[in-house]
């Protein structure tokens, strides 16, 4: 097993680079996407014992590296995109959260006899995490008293199912596109770019492969500004405990990104995409099946029911309400995986007009997920 921090950094970077290369080189794998490939590589490394279950390197990637990636990605977005997708995205996100709540009640009813008094705790944690991401799983799980092996197993199940659902939201838009309303005219350029697979076209349109003119000075500027944004957000988060640091980071990055200095930020999307895929390798690494088996596969099935019902509601009701596939997929992933996952889906499928709306509803999930999780948990306990 590899324990060296430097070696682990090299492996995470290599897995990310390989995911991008396979996405670019092979048309079939480009339909899967670099994000899902990165998760698969991380899971393979972890579950075969090549890398450990925990490391200070993982803490760094899940903390400051992911924050840096979010800062860079937000520097590259345009608030004008909200006019194109805001109302649809909010509606789709509402459906996604409603599906999560319904799924938690269904899973609790099915597994009440198996988990007993812990049923409400698991339902609370899963509602929280699938209303805004894994940040809510930690806060709700601890508040509900979910602890010991069950907490570890539920965490692993959450990571596995989050990875699986990311795969679903990346692939379903390809398989089911014809059953949903066509993109609006403002999205036509993104759609045409998505349908093109030639290397020349991907260099021109795909955000992962577009050729940007970068200088050492510009790269140094982006690194310095990104670190300053993360540092400022952490300081403000401590100064005003009621407002999470991620909200400060988002606000500051958006303000700076629309200032004259950063209205154009070449390279920010590329740097942010690399950091984001380090994060996805880590999602795979933390998806350890041994921890799920240790507490019984029922915890995995419980989680699958929650997300399965969520998917039926958001995709089924979304079709009835004539929402486009992009808004549904990004909103669903914002609910299940949080802002980072929503960013990955929007960028991977070249829906750049949905990047900021996906982040916005993902942050909304951070705000409401804890309350929803504990609320559902208490209802299940009383029931």
C-alpha positions, 0 to 999 in steps of 0.5 A: 500500500502506498503511504507516501504523501508525495506518491499519493499526490502523484497518483491522484494527478496521474488518475486525473490526467488519464481520465482527461486523456481517455475522454479526449482520445476515445469517442466511446469514453467521451460519452462517459466523461472525465468526471466519471472516469476519475471516480472509477480510477479512485474507487479501483485504487482504494478497493484494491488496497493500492492507496490507504483509506485516509491521508493528510493528502486527502484532507488537503484535496477535499479542503483547500484544493477543492475550494481553489477549484470552485474559486477559479470556476466561478471567476469564469462564469457570467451572471447573465447566464441566470437569465437563460436558466434560473427559473427552470433550474430552481424548479428542477431543484425543488423537484429534486429535493422533494424526490429526496424527501419522499425517497427517505420516507420510503426507505425508512418504511422498508428498513424500519425493522432492520435498523430500529431506532437508527432508522430515523438517524439514517433517514435524516443523514441521507435526506441532508446529503441528497439535498445539498451534498456530503457537507450536510451528511456530516452535520446532520449525521452528527446532530442525529447521533449517527456514530460508530460503524454505522456512520462509517458504513453510511458514509461509504454508501453515500460516496458510492451512490453519489458516484453512481448518480454522477454517472447517471446524470452524465449518461442519461442526457445522451440516452434520453435527450429526444424525450425532453424539450430541445434546448433553447436557441441560446443553448444551441452553440453548446448543443452543437459542440456537444454533438461534435466529436472531432479533435478540432471541434473539441479544441474550439468548444469543449471547456476541458480541451479548448486551447487557451493562450496562457503566460507565466504571469497570467497563471501566477495571477490566477493562483495568487487570486484563487488563494487570496479568495479562499483565505479571505472566505475562511477568515470571514467564515470565522468572523461571521460563524452563521455564514459558511465559508463557501458562501463567502467564497462564492460571493467574493469570486463572483464579484471579482469575476465581474470586475474589470480586472477579471471580466475575462479570465482565460485559464480559470476554467481549465485550472478549476476543472483540474482541481475539481477532478482531483476531488472526483478521484477522492470521491472514488477513493473514499468509496470503500465497499469493505466498510459497507459490508461491515454493517450490512448491505442494507445500508447501501440498499437504503441509500439506493432507494432514497436516490432511486425515488429522487431520480424517478421524481425529478426526471418523471415530473421534470418531463411532465413539466416540460423541463429541459434535460440540462436543467434536470440533470444539473439540478439533480446533481446539485441536490445529490452531490452539491455545487462541485458535482453540479459544476462537473455535470454542466461542464462535462456536458458543455452546458456552460450556461448552467454552470452558475445556476447549478452552483446557486441551487447547490449552495441553496442545498447547503442552506436547506439540507441540514434543516430538511434532514433533521426535519425528516429524521424527527418525523420518521422517529415520531412515526 
